[in-house]
């Protein structure tokens, strides 16, 4: 290696020296109670024992078991968390030099692009997400909704514009992730299949049909769940990362001077020489960090420590080596810029590499699809989405769910994208806006968490968030220049989904206010029963489900008005979504006796849990209620919404809300109520 190359490595070694204490702290922060901020999941406040480290200096069985468990989780994380970012080498470098906005293949440009890629991985992923953002967990769970819940808890007492801004930003970020979830399977599988074109021109006609076939099989497989195939995801990704690292090393040995690109001066010169074109190319560089948000979103499945372990031990070194290798190849053979990743592969290994890349991209796509399912479930529990049919595909693993409607819609959208754009280079224009916008939103919400919840001072908070936003805003600005090249698709999808989310939220609020105005305080209803002739009481239990945890359910008023008969035991049941991911069984129910055989049950579920009415009634027995399912009748309301009311919503939004309400999944199946025990009472409501 040349002296210049060794000198260029000094900034990276310096950064590594500074990062090492942080990484060591991150790796052992579970062992000390003072390690993390309150509620960060890095100390006892999280209540999560799975990530607990062995006692300092501990040896023997417990330490060995903990180490083995962390190693197993780190292996599993490779197959779920890192599928997206791990397959980015297939197209990231190529788009910089062969895409729609390609830059000239000059040595200075190659060094500049590689410098940007290296420092993007270090600052955005290693520093921002792995070191800082992952410390902000909500009872061990991550993701934009979990971060929002933390921020809201610190602003609930203040309210006002800050809280409204955060909620709006989080909803928009979630909507952007849906667009990302549609594009990821399409561009990942298509870029892998394009390796066939490198092997032989005769394979070109089979790329699009093959991609569509793989996507169809992938989406049709979702109904069977991912538990079986998930066991081989981790080992396959170990093979993938090992192979791309070896390919990178082979190319670096031919041109070791590429390692000098770790010097950030090359990135500075790149922008100095290319001006606006350099900013446009930055929109392609950002493809190397797509999937970085998954590190935080999937934290609850594996824990922070295993995710950090797999990042530092395998993913980051493999990615850097492969990117350096592609840069080295371009320095020697600029004519291979049409696909530098596959150009590094020996010809005899090309077909096996295409097969391996295809499997890796299927894994990346699977992780994104599962993420969309999870995000939709959270939105339903938080009241941002109508009820959708959920199928639990595993009796042991709660997070494995299947949403048939969402799955079919994503499949049609992915196939449409492949057939419309026809190549991964064309799709790259649509890819990146969602990622960079969500990263910027995460930085803003994180600021509220560290300043208002953890009480960090401004002098400590502002420089850190400013560093994050410099990268986020710069990347977002570069991607906005690609709107006409495909970015419009992501923004359109996000805009439509956000419109639906906000309309549903506002409609539910208006409907709740209407029911509150129509309702009657429960004490007045009970007093009227005592003051007038006592009604006939039929044997058994009646459960009236109500959106509002106060007042008298409208279904109860209608039932008594027409029937004049009440059951011996009346349960007023309200299912309330908590702003934490999980609510333990011990804290789930609040049972209040109202007298005259009336009881109110408030059942709280986390935004990552699915409510079950039979489970609620079984749990109510521990509170002294005698409820037998075979003698219980459930009364549910079915509203016919009219748009002629005085609610402060535009007419077309009222019509959209009414349409969504009519097509929502029925409450009987959603809450797991036995269909033969249900009575529905219809009513017309003007919005």
NUVOTI-403893 format. One record per residue: x, y, z of N, C-alpha, C in turn; residue in one letter. Coordinates in steps of 0.1 Angstrom, whole numbers, plus 5000, padded with zeros to 4 digits. Atoms other than C-alpha are relative to their C-alpha. Example, Ala and Ser with C-alpha at 12.3 -4.5 7.8 and 13.67 -1.06 7.14 Angstrom:
# residues 2
500949885000512349555078500950125000A 499149895000513749895071499250115008S 
//
This chain:
# residues 687
500849885000500050005000500950125000X 499249885001501350344991500050095013X 499949904989502450615016498850095000X 501249915001499650835003498849945005X 501250084996497050565009500049995015X 499950014985498350515045499750135007X 500349874995498250885051498650045000X 501449975002494750915038499149925010X 500850084991493650645063500050075014X 499949954987494650865093498750065005X 501349954994491251055095499149895004X 500950114997489450725095500549935013X 499550064988491750585122499750095012X 500349904990491250905142498549995005X 501550024997487450865139499849875008X 500250134993487650505149500550005014X 499649984986489650595180499050075008X 501049934992486950825190498749925001X 501250085000484150585181500149895010X 499850124992485650295200499450015014X 500749994987484650425235498550004999X 501550005002481150495222499549864997X 500450145003480950145207500149915012X 499950094989482249985238498950035010X 501149974991479750175259498649954995X 501250065005476950075235499949855001X 500150154999477949715237499849955014X 500150044986477949715275499050085008X 500949914993475349975283498949935008X 501150074993472849715294500549955013X 499550064987475149605322499950105011X 500049904990474949935341498750075001X 501349934999471850095354500050144995X 500049865004473050445346500350024986X 499549985014473950375310499250084991X 500849935010471050515291499150115006X 501049904995468650815294498849935005X 501350064995465350755312499149954989X 500950065010463150525292500749964987X 499350025013465850465266500249854997X 499850145003465850085270501449965003X 498650034997469550115279500349985015X 499950024986468950085316498849935005X 501150084994466349935340498750064997X 501249945003463750185329499249934989X 500650075011463049975299499249885004X 500650124996462049675318500249884991X 499750115009463549455291501249935004X 498950084995465649175304500749934989X 499350095010466448995271501450064996X 498749955004469349235264501050025011X 499249974989470749245298501349934999X 498750065002474449185298500449935013X 499550074988476248955323500650105009X 499449914990477549115355501550014996X 498649975003480949275351500949905006X 499050104996483749025353499449865002X 500650134998481248745353500549894991X 499650115008482248405340499149885002X 500750124998480748065336498750004992X 501250045008477347945325499250124995X 500949895004475348265326500650094989X 499349925010477948465307500049944986X 499950075013478348195281498650004993X 501350015006474548165276499650144994X 500449865005474148545273500850034987X 499249985012477048555247499449924989X 500650095010475548265228498750064995X 501349955004472148425228500250134992X 499849885008473448765216500649974986X 499450045013475448585188498949954991X 501150055008472248405177499150114995X 500949895004470248725177500750094990X 499249925010473048905158499949934986X 500150085012472948625132498650024994X 501449985005469148655129499850144995X 500149865005469449035126500550024986X 499549995014471548985095499049974990X 501050045010468648825078498850084999X 501249925000466049075087500350154999X 499749864999467549415096500850054989X 499049955009470349435071499849964985X 500250045014468749295039500050114991X 500249895009467949635024501450074998X 498749935001471249815032501149914995X 499050105004473149495025500049984985X 500050025015472049474989500250134992X 499849875007472649844981501250004991X 498950005009476049764965499649964986X 500450045013474149614936499750124991X 500449895009473149954923500550145004X 499749874996474450244944501250074992X 498949945008477850304927499750014986X 500450005014476450214893499250134996X 500949885003473850494895500850135000X 499249874999476550754903500750024986X 499249995012478450674870499349954988X 500750065012475950504847498550035000X 501449984999472550624858499550124992X 500649895007470250904846500950135002X 499349884996472451174863501549965002X 498750054998475851004858501050114999X 498949915000479051194865501149944992X 498950055009482151174843500949905008X 499150104994484450874850501450055001X 498749954997487451074862500549955013X 499550054987489750954890499650095012X 500449914989488851264911498649975003X 501450024997485151194907499849865007X 500150134994485550824916500450015015X 499649994986487550914947499050085008X 501049914993484951184956498849925004X 501250084997482050944953500249905011X 499650104990483750674973500150075014X 499949934987484550935000498650035006X 501449974995480851035002499349885005X 500750124995479750675005500649965013X 499450044987482250595033499550095011X 500449924989481350895054498550015002X 501450014998477650855048499749885009X 500250114992477850505062500550025015X 499549984986479950625092499150105007X 500749894992478050945101498549965001X 501450025000474450855091499649875007X 500450134994474350485101500749975013X 499250044988477150425126499850105011X 500149894990476950765144498650035004X 501449964998473350865140499149895006X 501050104996471350545142500649905010X 499550114991473650285159500450065013X 499549954987475050515185498950085008X 500949904993472350775192498549964999X 501550025002468850705177499649875007X 500450134994468850345190499950015015X 500149984986469150475225498650055004X 501349954997465650625222498949894997X 501050115003463450315225498850025010X 501249994992459950295238499749855005X 500250134994459849995262500749894991X 499250105009462449825239499750004986X 500449995015460649905206500550134994X 499649895008461850135179499150034989X 500949965011460450295148499450145002X 500549865000458850635140498850025009X 501149994991455650565159500449995015X 499550014987457550455190500750135004X 499349884997459750765188499050115002X 501049904998456650975184499349995014X 500650024987455050825215500950065011X 499049944990458250925235499950155000X 500049865001458151275222498750065005X 501349954996454351315228499950005015X 500050014986454851205264500750125007X 499349884994457151495270499350134997X 500749885004454851745253498550005004X 501450004997451451635266499650115009X 500349894991451551885294500050144993X 499949875007452452165270499050014989X 501050005011450252065240500450104990X 499849905010449852325213500649964987X 499550035014451652355180501149904999X 498950095001454652155189499549864999X 500550135000452651845196499349974986X 500750015013450551895164501049984989X 498950025011453751935143500649875001X 499450144999455251615157499149904994X 500950105005452151415150499950004985X 500049995015451951545114501249954994X 498850055005455551485108500149855000X 499950154999455351125121499149934990X 501050065009452251055100500650004986X 499449995013454051185069501249904998X 498950095001457150985077499549854998X 500550145001455050665081499449984986X 500650015014453250745048501249984990X 498950025009456650775031500649865000X 499450144999457750435044499149904992X 500850085009454750285025500650004986X 499449985013456250424993501349924999X 498750075000459650285002499749855000X 500350154999458049945010499549954986X 500450045014456649934974501249994991X 498949995009459850034957501149905003X 498850094996462349824977499949864993X 500050135007461149484964500250014985X 499849985015460949614928501450024996X 498749965004464349774926501049895004X 499050104995466149504947500049884991X 500150125008464949204928500450034985X 499749975014465249374894501550034998X 498549985001468849484901500849875001X 499450135000469749134910499949924987X 500250075012468248984879500750064988X 499249945011470049234857501449954999X 498750065001473149044865500149904988X 500050105011472048794838500450074987X 499649935012472549064812501550024999X 498549995000476149094822500649874995X 499450135004476648724817499849974985X 500350035015474948704782498950094996X 501049925006472948934760498749924998X 501250085003470548644753499150005012X 500850004988469248674789499150125001X 500749884998467949024785498549994999X 501550015000464348924774499449935012X 500650074989463948714805500150085013X 499849924987464848984831498750045006X 501349954995461449144834499149895004X 500850114996459448824833500549935012X 499550074988461748664858499850085013X 500249914989461548964881498649995005X 501450004996457748964880499649865006X 500350134994457648584887500549995014X 499450014987459948614917499150095010X 500849924991457848904931498649945003X 501350064998454548714926500249895010X 499850114991455948404944500350065014X 499749944987457348634972498750055007X 501349954994453948804978499049895003X 500950114997451948484975500449925012X 499550084989454148325001499750065013X 500249934988453348585027498949935009X 501150054992450148405038500549885009X 499450114992452348115051500950055011X 499249954990454348345073501549984997X 498650005003458148385075500849925010X 499350074989458948165105500949894994X 499250115005460147865084501350054992X 498949955008462248055058500950095008X 499249914992463448295085501249945006X 498950074994465648025099501350004991X 498950005009467848035068500450144995X 499749865004467848415063501450045005X 498749964994470748475087501249944993X 498950075007473148215073500250044986X 499949955013472348325038500750134999X 499449865000473248685046501450005004X 498650024997476448565062500849974988X 499450045013477348405029500150134991X 500049885009476348725010501050105004X 499149904995478348965032501449954998X 498750055002481348735031500550004985X 499750005014481248704993500350144995X 499849875006480849074986501350065006X 498849954994483749145011501249944992X 498950065007486048894993500150064986X 500049945013485049044959500750145001X 499449874998485949384972501550005002X 498650024997489349274986500849974987X 499350045013490349114952500250134991X 499949885009489649444934500950115007X 499249914993491349654961501549974998X 498650045001494549454958500650054987X 499549955012494849574922500250155000X 499949854999494349944930499850045015X 500249974985495049994968499950155002X 500149854999495250374961498550055002X 501349964998491450374962499750025015X 500349984985491650355001500350145004X 499849864997492850715000498750085000X 501349935000489150804994499450025013X 500549984987488550785031500350145005X 499749864997490051135033498850084995X 501249925004486951365033500450124991X 499649905009489051615013499549974986X 500450045014488151414982498550034998X 501449965001484451474989499850154998X 500049855001485051844993500450044986X 499549965014486951864960498949964990X 501050045009484151664943498950104998X 501149895001481551934951500650134994X 499449875004484052214944500249994984X 499850015015484652084908498749974993X 501250045008481151954899498850095003X 501149914997478952214916498649945001X 501350054999475252144910499949854996X 500050145004475951824892500449915011X 499550074988477751704923498849975010X 501250014991474551764943499049904995X 500950105006472551564918500549865002X 499450134999474951274920499849955015X 500250044986474551284958498649935002X 501350074999470951174952500249854997X 499750145003472450844939500949945011X 499250054989475050824967499149955012X 500850034989472250814992499449865000X 500550135001471250474979500849905008X 499150094991474150325000499549995014X 500550004986472250405032498549975001X 501450045000468750305022499949875008X 500150124991467650055049500650045014X 499449964987469450245077498950025011X 501149984990466050325093499549875006X 500450144996465449945096500749965013X 499250044988468149925123499250055012X 500849954989465950135146498649945000X 501450055001462550005134499949865005X 500150144997463449645140500749975014X 499250024987465249695174499249925010X 500850084991462349545193500049854998X 499950145004462749215175501349935005X 498850064997466349165184500850065012X 499249934990467549425209501150084994X 499049915006470049705204501449934999X 498650054999473149505214500349904988X 499750085012472849225187500150074987X 500049935012472049475160501350084999X 498749935001475149685169501149904997X 498950105002477249365171500149964985X 500050045014476249255136500550114991X 499649895008476749605122501550025000X 498549974999480349655135500849884996X 499250115003481449295131500049954986X 500050065014480249205096499550104990X 500649925011477949455078500850114995X 499249885004479949775079501349964993X 498750045008483349605070499749954986X 500350065013481749405042499650114990X 500449905009480049705027501150094996X 498849925003483149925029500949944990X 499150075009485249665013499549994986X 500650025013482849604985499950144992X 500149875006482349974978501450054995X 498649985004486150024978500449924988X 499750095011486449734954499450054987X 500649955012483949884930500750124995X 499249885004485850214931501349964993X 498750045005489150034925499849944985X 500350055013487549854895499950114990X 500249885009486450184880501250084997X 498849935002489850334884500849934989X 499250085010491350054862499249984988X 500950045011488349974840498750095000X 501149915000486050274836498949954991X 501050045010484250104807499049905007X 500950094993482649864833499050065009X 500949924991480650134849498549964998X 501450045002477449984834499549915011X 500450084989477449734863501349955008X 498750034993480649744885499949895010X 500150114990479249504911500249874993X 499950135007478849214887501349994992X 498750005007482049324868501149955009X 499050054991484049224899499949855001X 500250144998482648874898500749924989X 499450095011484748604879498949944992X 501150055010482848494848499549875004X 500550144997482648134860499150005012X 500849994988480948254892498850094998X 501049905003478548494875498649955003X 501350054998475448274875499749975015X 500250024986475848154911499950135008X 500149884993476348514921498650074997X 501349945002473148624904498949925009X 500950074991471348344923500150045014X 499849954986472848454956499550145002X 500549874999472048814949498550015000X 501550015001468448724940499549965014X 500450044987468148544973500150115011X 499749894991469648834992498950114998X 501049895003467249084975498649955004X 501350054995464248854983499950025015X 499949984985465348865020499850155003X 500149864997465649245018498550044998X 501449975003462149265002499149945011X 500950064990460649025028500050095013X 499949924989461949245056499250134999X 500849885002460349555041498549975000X 501450035000457049385035499549975014X 500450024986456949265071499950135007X 500049874993457749615082498850084997X 501349935003454749755063498949945007X 501050074992452549495079500050055015X 499949964987453849595113499650155002X 500449864999453449965106498550024999X 501549995001449849915095499349965013X 500650054987449049725127500150115010X 499849894991450550015147499050114997X 500949895004448450265128498649975004X 501450044996445250075134499850025015X 500149994985445950065172500050145004X 499949864996446750435173498850084994X 501149935005443550525155500350074987X 499649945013445250625122499549924988X 500350095011443850345101498849925003X 501150094998440550155097500449865003X 499750144997440349795109500349934987X 499750085011442049565084500249865004X 499950154997442049185083501449975003X 498650054995445049055103499949855002X 499850144998446148695102501349985007X 498850044993448648575128500549874995X 499450125007450948335111500849915009X 499250074990452748215142499350005013X 500650014987451348095175501050045011X 498949964990454748165192500550144999X 499449875003455948485176498950104997X 501149905002453548785180500250094988X 499749915011455248995154499749954986X 500250065014454548755125498550014997X 501449985004451348885109499950014985X 500250005014449848875075498750084997X 501149925003447549145061499749984985X 500250045014445949005029499750124991X 500349895008444549335016501350094997X 498849935002447849525021501049934991X 499150095007449849235007499750014985X 500450005014447849224975500250134993X 499849875005447949594970501550034997X 498549995002451749594974500549924988X 499650085011452049314949499750064987X 500449935013450049494922500950124998X 499249885001452049814929501449974995X 498650045003455449644927500049954985X 500050045014454549464894499850114991X 500249895008453249784880501350094999X 498749925001456549964889501049934991X 499050075008458649694873499750014985X 500449995014456649694841500050144994X 500049865005456450074839501450064999X 498649945001460150164847501049914993X 499250105008461649844832501549985004X 498650024996465149884848500150065014X 499749954987466549944882500650145000X 499449865001468350264870498850104999X 501249915001464950414861499350015013X 500650004987463550304895500850085010X 499249934990466450464913499650155002X 500549874999464950804905498950015010X 501150004990461950714927500549965014X 499550054987464150564954500950105007X 499149914993465750784980499250115007X 500849894994463151054987499449965013X 500650054987461250845012501049985011X 499050034989464350735030500650135006X 499449884994465951085033499050085007X 501049924993462651255043499749945013X 500250074987462050995070501150025009X 498849974991465551035083500050145006X 500149874995465051405085499050025011X 501149994990461751365104500549935013X 499550074988463451115127500950095009X 499149914993466051375136499350115007X 500849894993463451645144499349945012X 500750064989461451415166501049965011X 498950044990464651285183500450135008X 499749884993465451645192499150035011X 501049984989462251675212500249905011X 499850104989463051355230501250035009X 498849984992466551435240499950135008X 500049874993465751795250498950015011X 501149984991462351775266499849885009X 500250124992462251415279501349975008X 498750034994465951355287500750125007X 499549884994466551715297501550034996X 498749965005469651755276500050154997X 500049865002470752115274500250044985X 499949965014470652315242501449994994X 498650005005474452335239500549864997X 499650145002474651955240499149944989X 501050055010471551895218500250054986X 500049945013471752145190501249964991X 498950055009475252055177499849864994X 500250135004474351695175498949994989X 501150005009470951745158500450074987X 499649935012472551995134500849924991X 499150095008475151745123499149904993X 500950095007472351495116499250064989X 500849935009470251745098500850054987X 499149965011473151865076500049894990X 500050125009473351515061498649984995X 501450035004469551465061499550104989X 500549905009468651795044500750004987X 499350005012471451775019499649884991X 500550125008470451425008498650024995X 501449985004466751525007500050104988X 499949905010467651834986500449934987X 499550075012469551614962499049914993X 501050095006466751364958498850084995X 501149925005464151644953500250044985X 499749975014465951714920499649894991X 500450125009464851364908498549985000X 501550024999461151424913499449964986X 500550035014460551424875500449874995X 499450125005462651114870499449885007X 500650124993460450894893499750035014X 500349964986460451074927498550035002X 501549964999456851184919499249885005X 500850124996455750824925499949995015X 499950024985456950804961499250115007X 500749894994455551154969498549984998X 501550025003452151064953499549895009X 500550114991451850734973500050055014X 500049954986452850915005498950105002X 501149904999450451204998498649935002X 501350075000447550964992499849935013X 500150074987448250755023499950105011X 500149914989448751055045498650075000X 501349955001445451195032499049915006X 500950104994443650875041500249995015X 499750014986445350865075499350125008X 500549884994444451225084498550005000X 501550005001440851185071499449905010X 500550104990440350865092500150065014X 499849954986441751035123499050115003X 501049894998439651345119498649965000X 501450055000436551155110499749925013X 500350074987436850925141499850105011X 500149904990437351235162498650074999X 501349935002434251405147498849905004X 501050104997432251075151499949995015X 500050014985433351055188499350125006X 500749884995432151415194498549994998X 501450015002428851335178499349905009X 500550104991428351025199499950065014X 500049944987429351225230498850095002X 501149914999426651485222498749925001X 501250085000424051205216499949925013X 500050094989425051015247499450065013X 500549974987423951025283500949965011X 499150044989426051025315499549875006X 500550134995425950675329499350015013X 500749984987424950795364498550044998X 501449965003421850965349499249884995X 500750125005420950645330499649915011X 500350094989421250435361498950065010X 501049944991419250685382498649994994X 501350015007416450675355499549865002X 500550144998416350295359499449985014X 500550014986415850325397498750085002X 501149914998413450615395498749954993X 501250065007411050445370499849865004X 500250154997409750095370501249924996X 498850085003412549855372499849914988X 500150085012413249685339500149855003X 499950144999412949315334501549964998X 498650045001416449155339500049854995X 499950135005417148855317501349935005X 498750064995419748595328501150014990X 498849995009423248615314500750135001X 499249885001425648885305499950074987X 500049925013425549165279501250085000X 498849925001428649325267499750114989X 500249895010428249675250501350064998X 498749945004431349785232499850154997X 500149855002431950165231501350064997X 498749935003434550395216500450085012X 499749914989434250625246500149935013X 499950074987435450515280499150075011X 500949944991432850745296498650004994X 501349995005429150795293499349864997X 500750125003426550545281500149974986X 499950035014427050355249498750024993X 501249985008424650445221499249874998X 500750135002423950075215499249965012X 500850044988422750035251498850095001X 501249925000420450335248499049954990X 500950055010418950205216499449875004X 500550134995418649855230498950015010X 500949984989416849965261498750074996X 501149925005414650215243499049914993X 500950095008413149935220499749875007X 500250134994413449625241499450015014X 500449984986412849745277500449885009X 499550114993414849445289501550015001X 498549994998418349435304500449865006X 499550124995420549135312500450035015X 499749994986421449055348501350085002X 498749944999425049165343500350084987X 499749915012425949455319501550045001X 498649965001429549515308500150114990X 499749895010430449845292501549994997X 498650035003433749765274500550104990X 499349915008436150015259501449954998X 498750045003439349905242500850134997X 499249885001441950185245501449974996X 498650025005445250205226500950095009X 499049934992448250295247501150064991X 498949945008451250505235501349935003X 498950094998453550225245499849884991X 500150125009454249915223499249895006X 500650114993453049665249499550045013X 500549984986450849665280499949865006X 500050134993451449375304498649965004X 501350044995448449165314499650055013X 500349964986448749275350499550145000X 500449865000448149635339498950034989X 500849985012445749575310498550045004X 501449974997442249595327499850095012X 500449924989440649855348498549985001X 501450044998437249725362499450095011X 500749914991434849965379498549955001X 501450044998431549855395499150135001X 500949895000428750105387498749985007X 501250034993426049935407498949954991X 501250065008422749765396500549904990X 499650105009424749495379500850054988X 499249945010426649735357501550015003X 498649994998430449725353500650064987X 499249945011432849935332501449934999X 498650065001435949765318500750084990X 499149935010438749965302501249914998X 498950105003441149735284501050084992X 498949925006444449895274500949904993X 499150085008446549745246501150104994X 498949925006449949865232499750014985X 500349985015450149985196500649894992X 499550125007451949655187499349885004X 500750114996449349435202498650004993X 501350015006446049305188499049965010X 500950034989443049325211499249874998X 500850135001441049005219499050015011X 501149994990437649035236499949875009X 500150124991437548665248501250005010X 498949994990440948725264499750105011X 500449904990439649035281499149955010X 501050054991436748855295500649895009X 499350094991438948575308500850075011X 499249934991441248825324499150075010X 500949934991438149005339499649915012X 500450094989437448685360501050025012X 499049984989440648765380499650135008X 500549884993438849095389498749985007X 501350034993435848915404498849994992X 501250015009433548915374499749864996X 500450135004431648595367499450014986X 500449985014431448595329500249864993X 499950125007430648285309499750034985X 500149965014431148315272498749944993X 501150075007428348065263498750075004X 501249934996425748295281500250154999X 499749865002427148625270499650054986X 500449945013425648845242500850134998X 499249885003427849115225499250094991X 500749905007426149425213500950104993X 499149915007427949615186499150104991X 500749905009426949935167500550004986X 499749995014426849965130499450134995X 500449875003426750325119499950024984X 500149955014425450455085500250155000X 499649874999427250775080499450094989X 500549905009425551075063500950125000X 499049895002427651365050499450135001X 500749875000425051635056500050075013X 499949944986426051715092500850135000X 499349874998427852015106501549985004X 498650034996431251845113500950094991X 499049925007434252065103500949934991X 499350075010435351855074499450034986X 500549985013435151905037499149894996X 500950105004432351715020500649884994X 499450115007434651504999500849925011X 499350074989436651415031499049925008X 501150074993433351315048499649874992X 500350115009432551095018501149895000X 498950105000436050935019500049935014X 500150074987435650865057498949905000X 501150095000432250715051500349874992X 499650115009433650495023501049905008X 499150084992436550375046499349935011X 500850064989434150315074499249884996X 500850115005431950095053500849884996X 499250115005434849885040501049965011X 499150054989436649845074499649865003X 500250144996437049495086499049995012X 501050004990434149395108500649985014X 499550014987434649435145499949865006X 500150134994433449085153501249924998X 498850075003436348925135501350065006X 498849934996438849195144500349985015X 499850014985438249165182499949855004X 500050144997437948785180498749965008X 501350034993434248775192499349894993X 500750115006432348455186498850064992X 501049945008430048545156498649975005X 501450054996427048345170499550075013X 500449934987427048565202499850154997X 500049865003426848905184498650054995X 501249935005423849145179500550134996X 499649875005424449445157498850095000X 501149905000422349765162500450114991X 499749895010422250005133499450135004X 500549874998421950375135500650094990X 499649905009422250675112500650125007X 499349894993424750945121500450104989X 499649895009425151285104501350065004X 498749934998428751415101500050144995X 
//
